[in-house]
């Protein structure tokens, strides 16, 4: 069976420094153990934006100028059936994060998603109920500490996960950092 593919350009919030390194190590370890594809740790703010990269980058830079630091916390581990929600840390509900999502959606000509459910994925794929339950138990004591999102990460998410690439990292309230 072919791996599901991403599409378009996506806007991500990403932990930095040691927090990023620990999460990346955990994601890579799980991928190796489960035979899945690893990916960079992130919380998707807005997925699958269609359009030319230059236009998406210009809109992302304009959006980033309007944003300020945002605290992203976690509220437990979960897993669902969709490939891209196989196993993840739930992001704690936050009016600031909801408002940031709404601002991003409007900047890109979308209505904010009523079902916006931010999370930080650990595994993309398909796991049986027993394997998923065991991993949820294993990871329940490992929720990462909150992180401060200070950059808007713009990723080309077309195709298989292994082909995704970062287009830009834009500091909030300022100019792009490459």
Backbone torsions as a table, in degrees:
resi	resn	phi	psi	omega
1	UNK	NA	134.5	-178.9
2	UNK	-75.1	140.4	178.2
3	UNK	-64.4	135.6	174.4
4	UNK	-56.8	150.2	-175.6
5	UNK	-112.9	146.3	172.8
6	UNK	-81.6	177.4	178.9
7	UNK	-148.3	153.2	172.2
8	UNK	65.9	-151.8	178.4
9	UNK	-113.5	140.0	179.9
10	UNK	-124.6	148.3	176.9
11	UNK	-103.4	126.7	-176.2
12	UNK	-123.4	152.3	165.9
13	UNK	-105.6	132.8	-176.0
14	UNK	-131.8	136.6	173.5
15	UNK	-66.8	159.7	-179.3
16	UNK	-123.9	168.3	173.4
17	UNK	60.3	-137.3	-177.0
18	UNK	-61.2	-36.6	179.3
19	UNK	-62.3	-44.1	178.1
20	UNK	-62.7	-45.1	-177.7
21	UNK	-61.3	-44.1	-179.9
22	UNK	-64.5	-43.2	179.3
23	UNK	-67.3	-41.2	178.9
24	UNK	-62.3	-40.9	178.5
25	UNK	-63.3	-40.6	179.9
26	UNK	-66.8	-44.8	179.5
27	UNK	-62.4	-45.1	179.7
28	UNK	-65.1	-39.8	177.9
29	UNK	-63.5	-43.2	177.8
30	UNK	-65.3	-39.9	179.3
31	UNK	-62.6	-43.1	179.2
32	UNK	-63.6	-45.4	-178.8
33	UNK	-64.7	-38.1	-173.4
34	UNK	-101.0	-5.1	-178.9
35	UNK	72.7	32.1	179.4
36	UNK	-109.0	175.8	-179.1
37	UNK	-92.4	128.3	176.8
38	UNK	-75.8	164.2	-179.1
39	UNK	-154.5	165.8	179.9
40	UNK	-73.1	140.1	178.1
41	UNK	-66.3	131.8	-176.6
42	UNK	-162.1	161.1	169.6
43	UNK	-117.5	120.2	-177.9
44	UNK	-76.4	123.5	176.6
45	UNK	-88.4	-41.1	-179.2
46	UNK	-153.4	119.3	-176.5
47	UNK	-99.7	161.1	165.1
48	UNK	54.9	46.5	179.9
49	UNK	-80.2	124.4	179.2
50	UNK	-84.8	155.2	174.6
51	UNK	128.2	169.1	-179.1
52	UNK	-65.6	143.5	-178.7
53	UNK	-54.9	-43.4	-177.0
54	UNK	-58.9	-41.7	178.7
55	UNK	-67.8	-42.6	179.5
56	UNK	-63.3	-41.0	179.3
57	UNK	-66.6	-40.7	178.8
58	UNK	-62.6	-44.0	178.5
59	UNK	-65.8	-39.9	179.1
60	UNK	-63.5	-41.2	178.6
61	UNK	-64.8	-40.9	178.0
62	UNK	-63.8	-42.8	178.1
63	UNK	-62.3	-47.0	-176.9
64	UNK	-59.1	-33.9	178.4
65	UNK	-62.0	-25.5	-177.4
66	UNK	-88.6	-10.8	-172.0
67	UNK	-98.8	154.2	174.9
68	UNK	-127.8	165.1	-177.9
69	UNK	-44.4	140.6	-175.6
70	UNK	-135.1	128.5	178.6
71	UNK	-84.6	128.6	179.7
72	UNK	-116.8	114.2	179.7
73	UNK	-113.0	170.9	-175.0
74	UNK	-124.4	152.0	-174.8
75	UNK	-131.1	26.6	176.7
76	UNK	126.1	175.4	-178.1
77	UNK	-111.6	146.3	-178.7
78	UNK	-151.8	172.9	177.1
79	UNK	-154.2	139.9	-180.0
80	UNK	-128.3	175.7	-177.8
81	UNK	-73.6	-38.5	-177.8
82	UNK	-57.0	142.1	-177.0
83	UNK	-48.6	-47.3	-175.4
84	UNK	-84.3	6.2	176.3
85	UNK	-129.4	26.9	-174.8
86	UNK	-57.3	-51.6	-179.8
87	UNK	-149.2	129.7	-173.1
88	UNK	-158.0	160.5	168.1
89	UNK	-90.5	128.2	174.4
90	UNK	-71.2	142.5	174.6
91	UNK	-90.3	133.2	-180.0
92	UNK	-61.2	139.9	178.9
93	UNK	-57.8	136.3	-177.5
94	UNK	-150.4	121.1	175.9
95	UNK	-57.4	-35.1	-179.9
96	UNK	-65.6	-41.3	178.7
97	UNK	-68.0	-41.2	176.7
98	UNK	-60.0	-42.5	179.7
99	UNK	-66.2	-37.6	178.4
100	UNK	-66.1	-41.5	175.8
101	UNK	-60.5	-46.2	-178.8
102	UNK	-61.6	-42.3	179.2
103	UNK	-63.3	-44.0	179.6
104	UNK	-63.2	-45.6	-179.4
105	UNK	-58.2	-47.0	-178.5
106	UNK	-64.7	-38.8	179.8
107	UNK	-61.4	-29.6	-178.6
108	UNK	-102.8	18.1	173.5
109	UNK	73.7	25.8	178.5
110	UNK	-117.6	159.9	168.8
111	UNK	-83.4	142.4	175.5
112	UNK	-58.3	143.2	-179.3
113	UNK	-78.4	122.0	175.5
114	UNK	-63.1	-27.9	-177.7
115	UNK	-95.5	16.4	179.9
116	UNK	-53.6	118.6	-175.0
117	UNK	-131.1	79.5	-174.7
118	UNK	-64.8	143.4	-178.3
119	UNK	-158.4	162.5	174.8
120	UNK	-116.6	106.1	-175.8
121	UNK	-67.7	147.0	176.3
122	UNK	-113.9	-32.4	-179.0
123	UNK	-141.6	132.2	167.4
124	UNK	-102.7	134.4	178.0
125	UNK	149.3	-151.6	-179.8
126	UNK	-139.1	121.5	178.6
127	UNK	-122.1	146.2	174.8
128	UNK	-67.6	160.3	-177.7
129	UNK	-56.8	-39.6	-179.6
130	UNK	-65.8	-45.6	179.3
131	UNK	-64.6	-40.5	-179.7
132	UNK	-66.3	-43.4	179.5
133	UNK	-62.5	-41.4	179.1
134	UNK	-64.1	-42.3	178.8
135	UNK	-67.3	-37.9	177.3
136	UNK	-61.2	-42.2	177.3
137	UNK	-63.0	-45.3	-179.1
138	UNK	-60.4	-41.0	-173.8
139	UNK	-89.5	-10.0	-173.8
140	UNK	-61.3	-27.3	179.2
141	UNK	-90.9	3.0	-174.0
142	UNK	-109.4	15.0	-179.1
143	UNK	-53.1	129.2	-177.9
144	UNK	-68.9	157.5	174.8
145	UNK	-68.4	159.9	177.0
146	UNK	-59.0	155.2	173.8
147	UNK	-129.7	157.0	176.3
148	UNK	-94.6	117.4	174.8
149	UNK	-83.0	121.9	-178.9
150	UNK	-126.1	-0.3	-178.3
151	UNK	-136.9	150.6	170.7
152	UNK	-101.4	119.0	179.9
153	UNK	-98.8	126.2	-177.8
154	UNK	-107.8	118.1	-176.2
155	UNK	-119.9	139.3	169.3
156	UNK	-83.3	112.9	-175.5
157	UNK	-113.5	31.3	174.5
158	UNK	-77.6	139.6	172.1
159	UNK	83.1	-163.6	-178.3
160	UNK	-66.4	152.8	-176.1
161	UNK	-53.1	-40.5	-178.2
162	UNK	-63.6	-13.9	179.7
163	UNK	-101.0	-3.3	179.6
164	UNK	-64.9	147.7	179.7
165	UNK	-148.0	148.6	179.0
166	UNK	-79.5	130.6	178.2
167	UNK	-92.7	-37.3	-177.9
168	UNK	-163.1	154.0	170.9
169	UNK	-124.3	114.6	-173.8
170	UNK	-112.2	121.5	179.0
171	UNK	-69.7	137.1	-179.3
172	UNK	-68.8	138.2	177.2
173	UNK	76.5	10.2	-179.6
174	UNK	-150.5	-152.3	-176.2
175	UNK	-98.5	169.3	-175.4
176	UNK	-65.5	146.7	171.1
177	UNK	-114.7	128.7	-177.8
178	UNK	-105.1	NA	NA
